[in-house]
Amino acid sequence: QVPLVESGGGSVQAGGSLRLSCAVSVYSNLCMGWFRQAPGKKREGVAAIDTDGSTSYADSVKGRFTISKDNAGTTLYLQMSSLKPEDTAMYYCAAGRCGGLRQSEYNVWGQGTQVTVSS
């Protein structure tokens, strides 16, 4: 059973919205995060949620993206609004120790879902 499976990616015009989902089948008491990697660029942190529900966001997405999870801890979400072409990337969900957007704290990764924003 694959521990993390992303869905919800697609193509959208600038200003539009998408909601990414991540089906979680790992131990639930882990911190979760969304990361993204654009072509030719390093993977970067987008949003994270700790076990107490506190959240953190990259400056580039603050006020536009919202991370959340369902009460059972079986699905992680990333609601993305006011999308920009620079949001185009492969988006990954990840699970691990609580470290905000530090990638080194995450040791379980999904395979990614592509988001493409056209101008």
N, C-alpha and C positions, 0 to 999 in steps of 0.2 A: 504494500500500500504506500503510495507516494505521500509523504508527510505534508507537503504544501502544494496546492494546485491553484494557479491564478486563472481568472477569466474576466471578461468584460472589456477587454481592449478593443480597439477599432479605429476607424478614421472619422474625424469630425472637423468641422470648420472652426476657425478661430472664434472665440467667444462662446463656444458650445460647452457641453458638459458630458462627462462620462463617469460611471461608477465601476471601479474595479473591485473584484471579490477574490478572496483567497480562502479556499477550503483547507481547514487545519485538522490534521490527524496526528499531531505530536502532543506530548504532555502539555496540558493547557496552562500551567503556571509558568509561562515564559513571556518575556517581552517580545513584542512583534514590531516589525517595521516594513516600510516600503522604500525601495531603492530604485534607481533608474540609471540606464546607460544609453547615451546617444551614440550614434556612429562616430568613431574617432575620438571619443571622450572617455574619461574614467567614470566608473560607476560612482554615483553620489547618493547620499541619503536624502530622502524626501520627507518622510514622516515616521514617527515612532510612537508606540503606546506602551506604557509600563503596566505592570500587573495591578497597580492601584488606579489605573485609568488615566494617569497624567500623560500628556501628549507633548511632543516637540515637533517642530517643523523647520525645514530649510527656509531661509529668508525669501528665496525666490518663489515659494508657494504659499507663504503665510497669507491668510485671508481669502485664499482661493481653494485650497484643498483641505479636506477634513478626514482624519483617520478615526476609525471606530471599530468595535467588534461586538458581536452579539453576546447575549448574556451567558450563553453556554460556552463561549470561547471557541466555537467551531468554525466561525467565519470572520475573517478580517476584511474590512472595507477601506476603500479610498475614494471618497467623493471628490471629483475634480470639476471645478467650475471656472468660467472665464479663461478657458484654455487658450494658450498661445502657441505659435509654431515652435518656439523653443522648448516646449514641453514634450515634443516628439522624442520618443525613446522606447526602449524595452523596459517594462516595469516588473520588478521582482518583489515578492514578499519574502520575509525572512523571520526566523525565530531564534532566540538565544537569551543570553544574560542581558540585564538591563543596562544599557549604555547609550541611550539616546540614538543618535545617528552615526555612532562609531561602528563601522562595518566589522571591525575585528571582534565585536561582542556577539556577532550572529554566526551560528554554525550550521543552521539548517536553511536551505534556500529552495525556492520554487524554480521552475523553468522559465518563467517570464511570460508576459503578455504585451503585445506591441500596441503602442498608442501613437497615432499619427495625426497631427494637427496641421491643417492647411490654411494658408492665408487667403 
